[in-house]
Amino acid sequence: MSRFYQLEFEKPLQEVEQRIEAAETRLKQELASSGTPPAEQSEQAPALDPVIEELKSEIAGLRTSHRQLLGEIYSSLGPWDTVRVARHPDRPQTRDYIAMICRDFVELHGDRRYGDDPAIVTGFGRIGPVKCLIVGHQKGKETAEKIACHFGCAHPEGYRKALAKMQLAAKFGRPIVTLVDTPGAYPGIGAEQRGQAEAIAVNLMEMSRLPVPIVSVVIGEGGSGGALGIAVADRVAMLRNSWYSVISPEGCAAILCKEANEQTNTAAARALKLTARDNLELGIIDEIIDEPPGGAHRDPAGAAEALKQWIVARLHEFQGVDPATLTNARYERFRKMGQFLERPVVSESSPAAPPA
């Protein structure tokens, strides 16, 4: 149960996890020494030995305490802690979700202009009963894969690949599912020379008028235009412990405070309103998908099932919807973002303004 990578705010859990492991080890030793057959050496197996019963009771109590503590910690995460959870190395990525929720997945490569960008995965597959195109960012797990995927920062060829496959899906009338998980688009010279900003801008324009349903989920990090480049959708959701913002907390802190450290990052994360709850309140997203207790990195299969159910339910909503209605509603969804009502300031000495 103990983990090599430990988040700072999860340290109170470490002691409980170590006690559970120690008790489980003692239980196995007691079961083995009592001559219990291996097939019956489980915590559920009946036992008359009071020592074994006491160990089973201790383990059950510790696990209950662990679940309660885990719930308390994750129910009160601050914005900066949420960013840390979204970046957890064990958090499922696009390829993980594809393996868990897709059948008959066939990956498609290349943008037919420059090359293939491994930071963006595209392909056709089935999610539940729905045949669709899946597009998502891939950060990589091992060091070699992370370097090859540019740590999830896509180049222009990645966005052009995504758009080419989306247009292919539209040609055959298949809905599109996008999984967003990037700190931002790749900022290198080569990417700029090959038209990084133009590639993202074209994606925004073309996705807004694709005549098929599009649903998008921020599964980890949703950084700036790099995220938005595949997130112009009819329905946008976020996993509970993901973030979605115009800039990362470190980038914001470096610009405004001239230094990115624990204090400035925490303040920037709070000011950016980047959590799923903040984005829902601001109307940037439509729904929040709950994760298993302790985050998706503790139960990838549970997170995948919740994601699958949401995707299938949303795609069923759009069955039979007229393409013109679909694109008009998508346009209006993004057009109304940022609207607000400004009321005139009325001083105490001046008469009250008449009602509108």
Stockholm file with secondary structure:
# STOCKHOLM 1.0

chainA/1-356         MSRFYQLEFEKPLQEVEQRIEAAETRLKQELASSGTPPAEQSEQAPALDPVIEELKSEIAGLRTSHRQLLGEIYSSLGPWDTVRVARHPDRPQTRDYIAMICRDFVELHGDRRYGDDPAIVTGFGRIGPVKCLIVGHQKGKETAEKIACHFGCAHPEGYRKALAKMQLAAKFGRPIVTLVDTPGAYPGIGAEQRGQAEAIAVNLMEMSRLPVPIVSVVIGEGGSGGALGIAVADRVAMLRNSWYSVISPEGCAAILCKEANEQTNTAAARALKLTARDNLELGIIDEIIDEPPGGAHRDPAGAAEALKQWIVARLHEFQGVDPATLTNARYERFRKMGQFLERPVVSESSPAAPPA
#=GR chainA/1-356 SS CCCSSCCGGGHHHHHHHHHHHHHHHHHHHHHHHTTCCGGGCSTTSCCCCHHHHHHHHHHHHHHHHHHHHHHHHHTTCCHHHHHHHHTCTTSCCHHHHHHHHEEEEEEECCCSSSCCCTTEEEEEEEETTEEEEEEEECCCSSHHHHHHTGGGCCCHHHHHHHHHHHHHHHHTTCCEEEEEEESCSCCSHHHHHTTHHHHHHHHHHHHTTCSSCEEEEEEEEEEHHHHHTTCCCSEEEEETTCEEESSCHHHHHHHHSSCCSHHHHHHHHHHHTCBHHHHHHTTSCSEEECCCTTCTTTCHHHHHHHHHHHHHHHHHHTTTCCHHHHHHHHHHHHHTTTCCCCCCCCCSSSCCCCCC
#=GC SS_cons         CCCSSCCGGGHHHHHHHHHHHHHHHHHHHHHHHTTCCGGGCSTTSCCCCHHHHHHHHHHHHHHHHHHHHHHHHHTTCCHHHHHHHHTCTTSCCHHHHHHHHEEEEEEECCCSSSCCCTTEEEEEEEETTEEEEEEEECCCSSHHHHHHTGGGCCCHHHHHHHHHHHHHHHHTTCCEEEEEEESCSCCSHHHHHTTHHHHHHHHHHHHTTCSSCEEEEEEEEEEHHHHHTTCCCSEEEEETTCEEESSCHHHHHHHHSSCCSHHHHHHHHHHHTCBHHHHHHTTSCSEEECCCTTCTTTCHHHHHHHHHHHHHHHHHHTTTCCHHHHHHHHHHHHHTTTCCCCCCCCCSSSCCCCCC
//
